[in-house]
């Protein structure tokens, strides 16, 4: 099995100025090809340190993939250093210059002369066309070693890898690994793993538990000669997980709870409106992140102050005086109010203390209520995250509000099916 190393280039990564998502993407993509990634290394924009890192990587790995440092500025040194370390030299390639000029013409911008630095590449290299930027990628093979150079911006690196690098690495593929995520909400990672039980002991497919912000998921991965065969191996295991975890599962291979809730709204032909306090529009934002949400999203109101809760949503002042802004009673009246003023079929509300402080005695940061109002139905859920983390609490609150919506939509669909 071929051994691969990912070398991330850029002082900005070492300083923490940017999040290195390329390594995660590449590790996943390479694993799906049966190529083992055994090393990750990050090096700054220093010629000698980069040269040493490349030579070290080539000495212990069959495949080395670099990201970053292919731009037109003086600190973009990856192309020069890597080709030198691989034993090649750079030459001007007119076809690359034409592609770079074409990119600038297409975007209506003036090209700086420095951009022509990116038109230099080894004669022996395979060039990967960059359809989203000016930096071409490069691939080189010699003496059993493979070196791939990718641009740093993920919106350039990821499509280039999928379109060009995967075919370039095809000879190193040993199998196909297909993974599926069974995503849950309302159950912790340890409890989820306990229910999965002996399924976690399987070798092919494997089942592994993970946690994300406010949720947990099981990753089911199967190794086979083809993707279709891997899916056949995974199917009975996923079916068994669905039986065991039941209503906790909100989706398989979805990117978030919003991708599970919004399609259910579309299927039901219903609209939703939201009233948000501590989440400040995050629920509405996540709903409208899903394409086609305009067909189901009706209205959104952010009501931080009690006065606005009263004036915009019709919350009873006595409710606020007696129970406080963060309470089941207020959350319920907020959901009822936004449904009434918007004319939507369903009203959703969120109110809580995101942190770092709570202005109601006896109520701690992380206390959140989310409520739903629909014809003949009122639901409310109390959430206590136990964390004084503003971003965490707001994201969890938005997730649980969307999950409350999802559960309601499933319940009415179930009733329709039993009629």
Buried (B, 14 or more C-beta within 10 A) or exposed (E): EBBBBBBBBBBBBBEEEEEBEBBEBBBEBBBBBBBBBEBBBBBBBBEEEBBBBBBBBBEEBBBBBBBBBBBBEEBBBBBBBBBBBBEBEBEEBEEBBEBBBEBBEEEEEEBEEEBBBBBBBBEBBBBBEBEBBBBBBBBBBEEEBBBBBBBBBBEBBBEBBEEBBBEBBEEBBEBBBBBBBBBBBBBEBEBBBEBBEEBEEBEEBBBEBBBBEBBBBBBBBBBBEEEEBBBEBBBEBBEBBEEBBEEBBBBBEBEBBBBBBBBBBEEBEBBBBBBBBBBBBBBBBBBBEBEEBEEBBBBBBBBEEBEBBBEBBBBBEEBBEEBBBBBBBBBBBBBBBBBBBBEBBBBBBBBBBBBEEBEEEEBBBBBBBBBBBBEEEEBBBBBEBEBBBBEBBBBBBBBBBBBBBBBBBBEBEEEEEEE
